[in-house]
Amino acid sequence: MNFNEYQKEAVSFAFYPKSSEWDLPFYPALGLAGEAGEVVEKIKKLMRDTDAKILTADQRHEIAKEIGDVLWYCANLAEDLNYDLGAIAIMNIDKLRGRRERDTLKGSGDNR
């Protein structure tokens, strides 16, 4: 499945309210932040609760499921912004290639 196929399928599960007064994608943006936090939370708890330096298959699977939730919100946010995930992926790779060519992968700032 490619990004655009995923997006088409993922948005079919969306039932959140869209505001008639505001053209802002509040719900998927907030959901994205929450789900990304859940990914980090799982990893944080692994650091706290285990002495092992290797993730088990079950732990990896649980994190992957949370990444799937992040992807769902990304798909819906992209949809609400009238972008395809595939186009966003290409934009991101182009940006990273440009940074590599300019030797600015390290550092800070959006437009380096």
Order of alpha helices (4+ residues) and beta strands (2+ residues): alpha-alpha-alpha-alpha
